[in-house]
Amino acid sequence: ENMERMSHQSVAFIDQADLNGAGTYSALSGQPIYPDNMEDPGPFFTAQLPLPSTFILTKTHCGGYCTDCQPKNAIVHTAQDFEHTCRRTMREMLVVGGEHKNKTKIKYRYFNSTIPRAVHLMRHPLDNMVSRMHHSLKQHHWSTQATTEREKVVEWCKFTDSVRAKHFNKTKIISQQLKDKLLQPQPPGAPATPVLCRMELFKYVQWHTHALEMTHLPRDPPMKVHLLHYESYSTDYNDTVQQLLEFLQLEDTGDRHPFKSHKTYWDKVFTPTERFAMAQFMRSLATPAVMPLFDYYLTQPEFGMLQEESTNR
């Protein structure tokens, strides 16, 4: 992996292999979960707490979630490729070479043999989309003069659908059929209402499709998966936490942080016809094998689709 410099940080990201000959280096943050293995590539533990004896959650965004990026980074072709990105981690290091000292973040990729279980977290696709818009604003990936939430989202949808349109139109790594869906406001076969945030909806479907497929890749023993819906923390907090603890085989100490539920946006930002068009678009991208995963949301009333209609399409 190549060195790249982040515009908002004076920190370079380099691959572990590139450290050879770079000087001496020491960790500034994070301790390896397996300290006895000197070649261990992570994950790294940052909390000042004792390690559990069973399982420990590691946060990963995997791949294909970027906002303003080239097709080669936005498109993840296979579940194997996706799984590869899920094992990425990093650690802040101090590299000393001669008279120079540099803070660097070293990228690692830990072994898949250390991951016997996975928690697959899903959030309402439209709430997730608006949350990503807020994150882009916060990280200065995008800016706007809009004042209302509706105006901000519509502008952001136009930005994400157009910012890399030229590159997506030229790329040979996706089919012309998919290009037509992503690059046209009213894709072939879509309802009369233009589909907002087509790129974002595509990334949502792609991400969760690969997350599901990844857990079915050949493994011995097979990976165990716990599907967790973000909204469940608001509707049934105690039971949701208890199920997660049981999956991780962890004791319930009763010491819990209160869940600060983020807002729901779909009813305030998108019109009923827009929501229906977006649901139809997502369905056109999903394969029958993974459609039940998305039906959890797309069959809800806000998308204007009944269960009977969904199963008959």
N, C-alpha and C positions, 0 to 999 in steps of 0.2 A: 504494500500500500504506500502511496506517495505521501510526502510531507505536504501539509496544507496549513495555511495560516488563517485563523478566524478573524474576521474584520472587527468584532466587538471585544476581542481579548488579545492581550499581548502574549499569547501562548501558542506554541506550535504543537501539532499532533504528529507523532512519528510512530512507525511500527517498531515493535520490540526488536526485530531483526536488524533494524537500522542503527541500533545502539552500539554495535560492534565497532570499536575504535573511536567512539564519540567522547570518551573520557569516563570518569567515574560518575556513578549516579546513585542517588538515595531517594527513598520514598518520602513524599511530603504528606500523603494522605492514603488511607486504606491499607489494611493488612490482609494478606491472603488467607482464605478460609482453610487452606491446607498448607500450613507453614513448614511442614516437614519436607515438602517437595520443592526443592530449589528451582526446578524448571516449571513450576506451576504457573499457568497463565491466568489465574483468577478462578472465580470472582473474588472481589476484594470487599472486606468488611469495614465499614466506617463508624458504626455505632459503638458507643462505650458500654456494651452489654455483653454478657456471656453468650457464647454460641449455643444454639439449641442442639440437642443430641439427635434429632430426627431430620427435619428438613428446614431450609431457610429460603425465604423468597428473595429472588434477585429481579430487579426491575430491568426490563429491556423493551425497546421500541421496535426491535427487529429492523426490517428494511422497507423501502417503498413509501415512507410517510412524509418525505420532504415536500415543501411547498413550492419554492422556486428552484427547480433543478432540471437537469438534462434528462431526456428519456432513459438513458442507461442507468440512472439512479432512481427514477420513478417507477420503472418497470421491473418487476421481479418475476422471472419466467417460471420457476418451478418451486415446489415445496422444499426441495433440497437446498436451493439457493437461499430461500427464506430462512430456513433453519440455520444456515451458515451465518446469516446476519444477526440472528437472535443471540448468538454466543459471543458477540462483541462486548468488550468492556474496556475501561481505561483507568489509568492511575496517574496522579500528578507526581512528577519526579523532579528532582534537582540534578541537573547534569553539570559537572565541573570538568572543564577541559582547559588546562593552562591557566590563564588569568580570567577566563570567562566563566560565568555562571548563568545558566538559563533554566527557567521553569519550563518544563515540557509535560505534555500529557501523552503517556505511552499507551498505544492501543494494543490490546491483547485479544485473543480468541480462545476461550476456555474449551475444555474437552466435552464432547457430547455425552460421554460416559458418566459425567457427573450430574446429569439432568434426568432423573427417573420420573419426574412429575412436572406438570405445567398447569398454571392457572391462566385461563383464557378470559380476559376481561373485555366486555363489550359495553358500549354506551349507545343510547339513541342516536341514530346517524345524523339527524339534524342538530341536535344539541351538541354532538361531538364536532360538527362542522363549525358552529358558531364559537365553540371553545377554541378551536384551532385558529380562527380569525383573531380572537383576543390574544392568543399566544404570539401570533405573527406581529401584532401591533406592539406587544410588550417587548419582543426581541428586535424590534425595528427592522423586520424583514419587509415591511410594507407600511405605508402611511396613508391617511385619509383626512379630509376636511369635513367629512360627514358627521352629523351630530346624533341622529337617531340610530338605534340598533338596526332597524330595517335598512336604512341607507348604507350603513357600514357593510352589512352583509352582502347587499346587492353589488356594491363596488368591489368588495373582495372577491366575489364570485367571478366578476368580469376580469379581475386581475389574474386569478388562478387559471381561468380558462384561456387566457390570451398570452400570458407572459412567456410561455415556451411553445406557443402554437407553431411557430415557424420550424422549430426543431422537431416537434412531433410530426409535422407534415412531411419532413424530409427523411425521418428515420426509417430504417428497414427492419427494425426489430419487432414491429407490430404490424398486423394486417391492415389492409386498406379499409376493411369493414369496421375495425375498431377505431381507426383514425376518423372515419365518418361520424361515428358515434360521439367521439370526444371533441371534435373540432367544429361541429355544426350545432348552433343553438337549438335547432329542432331536428334531431337525428332522424334518419329514415325509420318510419313506423311509429314515431313518437306522437303523443297527443299534440293538439294545436298549441298548447301552452309551452313556451320555451323552457328548457330544462336548465335550472340554475346550478352552478357549481358542478359541472359535469366531471372535471378532473378530480375534485375532492370526492365525489361519489364513487368514481372509479377506484381511487386509492383505498377507500373504505371497503369496498367489495373485494378488491384484490387482497388487502391485508388480512381480513378475516377468513377469506377462502384459504389462503396459504397457511394461516394459523391452524385451521382445522385439519387441512391435509398433512401438515407437518407432523401432527401428533399420531398419524397413521402410517408414518414411514416405518420400514422394517427395523425393529429393535428387539433385543433380547435382554430383559423382558420388555414387553410393549409399554410405551409411555402411558401413564395414567393422567387424566385430564379433569380439571374442575372448571366448568363454565360458570362464570360469575357476571351477572348483569349489574352495572353500576347503580342503576336505580333501586336495586334491592336493598342497598344500605339505607335508603330513605324509607322504603315501605315496610321493611322487616329487618331492622338493624341487628337485633340480638341473634335471630336465627341464621342470618347471613354470616355473621362472624363465627357462630358456632360450627356451621358447616365447613367453613374455611379452616378452622382450627382442627377439626376432625380429619380433614383431607391431609393436612400437614402433620398430623399426629402430634399436636402440641397441646399442652395442658392449658386450660382456661384459668388464668390467674386472677381474672376479674378486673385487671388494670387496663382499662380501655380509654382511648381518646374519643371524645364525641365526634361524630361524623358531621362535617360541615357541608351540607348538600349544596352543590352549585345550582344555579338557576336552570329552569327549562326555558327554551327559547322558541321551539317550533311553532307555538300558538301565537306568538307575538311578532314573529319575523316573516313567516311564510304564509301565503294565502292557501286556502284549501285546494285550489286548482294547481298551484305550484307544488304542493306536497304530493298530490296525486301523480303529477308528471314525474317528479323525482323518484317516487316509488316504482313507477313503471320502468324508468330508466335503470334503476338498480336491478330490477328483476331481469331486464334484458341482458345484463352483464353476468349474472350469477348462473352457475350450472345447476341442474336438478339435484345433484348430490349434496350441494351445500345450501340449497334454497331454504330448508327448514331452519337453518341458522338465522337467516334474515327475516323469515316469516314471523319470528318472535316480535319484531317491530313493525314490519310492513303490513301485517294484518290488524294492527291497532286502528281505532276509529279515525285518528288524525290523518291517516293516509287515504281515507275514503274507500277502503277495500274491506270487504267482508271475508271471513274465513272461507266460505263456500266458493266465492269468486276466485280466491287465491289458489285453492287446490284444483280448480278446474281449468286453470290457464295452461 
